[in-house]
Amino acid sequence: MGDVLDDRGLLAVAAAGDRTAFDTLVRRHTPRMYRVALRIVGEAIDAEDVVQDAWISAWRGLRAYRGDAAPSTWLYRVVSNAALAHLRRRRPTVPLDDTADRLSTVDDADTPERAALRADEVAAVHRAVAELDPSQRVPLVLREFEGLSYEEVAAVLQVSVSAVRSRLHRARRTLLVTLEGVR
């Protein structure tokens, strides 16, 4: 049953109380939700907690899902809200420790010096993103790291597309200023 149904079907079956359908959704979407949470909250252990909180909220809110947004959009909203709630509880933001991203930027043809410089640049970008206000960080993560369209980001954040564009513009401008001295 599980992998044969699409996400909408799984949500409908899960809303009727089928835990197996919900487990399938969890397996399908946890890696993506974790990436979003990590980029918003900045620490792996916190991201794990956020994803757990998000899945608990999703389970409790299954019946409230109306189907007007794609299931993935709804799940992005749930995890973004959980991450923002986590940030409100824990104020100072810690820079992202995204070793996997750093490693993926190292080309085999790079010299050790070039690889170290590139890793430093990637770390500086992650620190700068982590320092953004959450109202700018969340849309930036969803658009630039997760590849969502402006319309999808607007649906996740429940704001207009123009608000998303404005927040992204401010986030990019802030990042440019912050990263001016890196290169």
C-alpha positions as CSV (number, residue, x, y, z in Angstrom):
1,M,0.0,0.0,0.0
2,G,2.6,2.6,1.2
3,D,4.8,3.5,-1.7
4,V,2.0,3.0,-4.3
5,L,-0.1,5.9,-3.0
6,D,1.0,9.5,-3.8
7,D,1.4,12.0,-0.9
8,R,-2.2,13.2,-1.2
9,G,-3.5,9.7,-0.9
10,L,-1.2,8.9,2.0
11,L,-2.3,12.0,3.8
12,A,-6.0,11.0,3.3
13,V,-5.4,7.5,4.6
14,A,-3.2,8.7,7.5
15,A,-5.9,11.3,8.4
16,A,-8.3,8.3,8.7
17,G,-5.9,6.9,11.3
18,D,-3.6,4.6,9.3
19,R,-0.2,4.9,11.0
20,T,1.5,2.9,8.2
21,A,0.6,5.6,5.7
22,F,1.9,8.3,8.0
23,D,5.2,6.3,8.5
24,T,5.6,6.2,4.7
25,L,5.2,10.0,4.6
26,V,7.8,10.3,7.4
27,R,10.3,8.1,5.4
28,R,9.7,10.1,2.2
29,H,9.9,13.6,3.6
30,T,12.2,13.5,6.7
31,P,15.5,14.1,4.8
32,R,14.1,17.2,3.1
33,M,12.5,18.5,6.3
34,Y,15.8,17.9,8.2
35,R,17.7,20.0,5.6
36,V,15.3,22.9,5.9
37,A,15.3,22.7,9.7
38,L,19.1,22.5,9.8
39,R,19.5,25.5,7.6
40,I,17.0,27.5,9.7
41,V,18.2,26.6,13.2
42,G,21.8,25.9,12.5
43,E,22.7,22.9,14.6
44,A,22.1,19.2,13.8
45,I,20.8,18.3,17.3
46,D,18.3,21.2,17.2
47,A,17.3,20.3,13.6
48,E,16.5,16.7,14.8
49,D,14.3,18.1,17.5
50,V,12.6,20.5,15.1
51,V,11.8,17.7,12.7
52,Q,10.4,15.6,15.5
53,D,8.2,18.5,16.6
54,A,7.1,19.1,13.0
55,W,6.1,15.4,12.6
56,I,4.1,15.5,15.9
57,S,2.4,18.7,14.7
58,A,1.7,17.1,11.3
59,W,0.2,14.0,12.9
60,R,-2.0,16.2,15.1
61,G,-3.0,18.4,12.2
62,L,-3.7,15.7,9.6
63,R,-7.5,16.4,9.8
64,A,-6.9,20.1,9.3
65,Y,-5.1,19.5,6.0
66,R,-7.5,20.8,3.4
67,G,-5.6,19.8,0.3
68,D,-5.5,23.3,-1.2
69,A,-1.7,23.2,-1.1
70,A,0.5,20.3,-2.2
71,P,1.4,17.9,0.6
72,S,5.1,18.9,0.3
73,T,4.2,22.6,0.7
74,W,2.1,21.8,3.8
75,L,5.1,19.9,5.3
76,Y,7.5,22.7,4.5
77,R,5.1,25.0,6.3
78,V,4.9,22.7,9.3
79,V,8.7,22.3,9.6
80,S,9.3,26.0,9.0
81,N,6.9,26.9,11.8
82,A,8.5,24.4,14.1
83,A,11.9,25.8,13.3
84,L,10.7,29.4,13.9
85,A,9.1,28.3,17.2
86,H,12.5,26.7,18.2
87,L,14.3,29.9,17.4
88,R,11.9,31.9,19.5
89,R,12.6,29.6,22.4
90,R,16.4,29.7,21.9
91,R,17.5,33.2,21.0
92,P,21.2,33.3,20.0
93,T,21.7,31.7,16.6
94,V,24.7,29.4,16.1
95,P,26.5,29.2,12.8
96,L,25.6,26.3,10.5
97,D,27.9,23.3,10.7
98,D,27.2,21.8,7.3
99,T,30.2,19.5,6.8
100,A,28.4,17.7,4.0
101,D,27.9,20.9,2.0
102,R,31.6,21.8,2.6
103,L,32.8,18.4,1.4
104,S,30.5,18.5,-1.7
105,T,32.2,21.7,-2.8
106,V,35.7,20.2,-2.9
107,D,36.6,19.2,-6.4
108,D,39.1,16.3,-6.8
109,A,41.2,18.5,-9.0
110,D,41.5,21.2,-6.3
111,T,44.8,21.7,-4.5
112,P,44.6,21.4,-0.8
113,E,45.0,25.1,-0.5
114,R,42.1,25.8,-3.0
115,A,39.9,23.2,-1.2
116,A,40.6,24.9,2.2
117,L,39.8,28.3,0.8
118,R,36.6,27.1,-0.8
119,A,35.6,25.4,2.5
120,D,36.2,28.7,4.3
121,E,34.1,30.5,1.8
122,V,31.2,28.0,2.2
123,A,31.5,28.3,6.0
124,A,31.3,32.1,5.7
125,V,28.2,31.8,3.6
126,H,26.6,29.5,6.1
127,R,27.5,31.7,9.0
128,A,26.0,34.7,7.2
129,V,22.8,32.9,6.4
130,A,22.6,31.8,10.1
131,E,22.9,35.5,11.2
132,L,19.9,36.6,9.0
133,D,16.7,37.4,10.7
134,P,14.4,34.4,10.5
135,S,11.9,36.4,8.4
136,Q,14.7,36.6,5.7
137,R,16.4,33.3,6.5
138,V,13.4,31.0,6.0
139,P,12.4,32.2,2.5
140,L,16.1,32.2,1.5
141,V,16.5,28.6,2.6
142,L,13.3,27.5,0.9
143,R,14.1,29.3,-2.4
144,E,17.9,29.0,-2.7
145,F,18.7,25.8,-0.9
146,E,15.5,23.8,-1.5
147,G,14.7,25.2,-4.9
148,L,11.1,26.1,-4.3
149,S,9.5,28.6,-6.6
150,Y,8.4,32.1,-5.4
151,E,4.8,30.9,-5.4
152,E,5.7,27.8,-3.4
153,V,7.6,29.8,-0.8
154,A,4.7,32.2,-0.6
155,A,2.3,29.3,0.0
156,V,4.6,27.8,2.7
157,L,4.9,31.1,4.5
158,Q,1.3,32.1,3.8
159,V,2.4,35.5,2.5
160,S,2.1,37.1,-1.0
161,V,4.7,36.5,-3.7
162,S,5.7,40.2,-3.5
163,A,6.4,39.8,0.2
164,V,8.6,36.8,-0.6
165,R,10.4,38.8,-3.3
166,S,10.9,41.6,-0.8
167,R,12.2,39.4,1.9
168,L,14.6,37.6,-0.5
169,H,15.9,40.9,-1.8
170,R,16.7,42.1,1.7
171,A,18.3,38.8,2.6
172,R,20.5,38.8,-0.5
173,R,21.5,42.4,0.0
174,T,22.4,41.7,3.7
175,L,24.4,38.6,2.6
176,L,26.3,40.7,0.0
177,V,27.2,43.2,2.6
178,T,28.2,40.6,5.1
179,L,30.2,38.6,2.6
180,E,31.9,41.6,1.0
181,G,35.3,40.9,2.6
182,V,35.3,37.1,2.1
183,R,36.6,37.1,-1.5
